[in-house]
Amino acid sequence: MPRRLGLASLSPHAPMSVSPKHLLHFEGGNALSVFRAQALLARLAEASPRIVGVSARHVHWAWSDAPLTAAARDKLGALLAYGEPAAADRDGVLVVVMPRLGTVSPWASKATDIAHNCGLALHRVERVTEFRLQAKAGLFGAKPLEAGELHA
């Protein structure tokens, strides 16, 4: 029988959780307007001239003690459906930006309050941003960005 891991078991220093935690994943919308994408691309190109494109989308995670009912999942999905749809572009280097572990972002605090006011039994709703960096293609395709380029 497969073992379910609680969120507490993800940290080597946290006590073992008795009850499993349930995570739900919701695709989000576009995280960058055209103007912001162009401005960010100019800054990224300064760090590495090989970066020729950038896109970003939001992804939402919801944490509950028990699985949500279909109606509750639909309600939460409706709450998290906002903004322009994200492009289905999955090319490029993935860079995930999220709050530091152990902190609760202002966005998560407000979103969790809204979910509670809508009758949803959740511990937390959090939003992360997935950036995709496209590198200049050469004769044999795009060479992966090096660690130094990613760090910059």
ZIDANOR-V231097 format. One record per residue. SS is DSSP state (helix for helix, strand for strand, loop for the rest). Layout:
SS  SS
This chain:
loop  loop  loop  loop  loop  loop  helix  helix  helix  helix  loop  loop  loop  loop  loop  loop  loop  loop  loop  loop  loop  strand  strand  strand  strand  strand  strand  strand  strand  strand  loop  loop  loop  helix  helix  helix  helix  helix  helix  helix  helix  helix  helix  helix  helix  helix  helix  loop  loop  loop  strand  strand  strand  strand  strand  strand  strand  strand  strand  strand  strand  strand  strand  strand  loop  loop  loop  loop  loop  helix  helix  helix  helix  helix  helix  helix  helix  helix  helix  loop  loop  loop  loop  loop  strand  loop  loop  loop  loop  loop  loop  loop  strand  strand  strand  strand  strand  loop  loop  loop  loop  loop  loop  loop  loop  helix  helix  helix  helix  helix  helix  helix  helix  helix  helix  helix  helix  loop  loop  loop  loop  loop  loop  strand  strand  strand  strand  strand  strand  strand  strand  strand  strand  strand  strand  loop  strand  strand  loop  loop  strand  strand  loop  loop  loop  loop  helix  helix  helix  helix  helix  loop
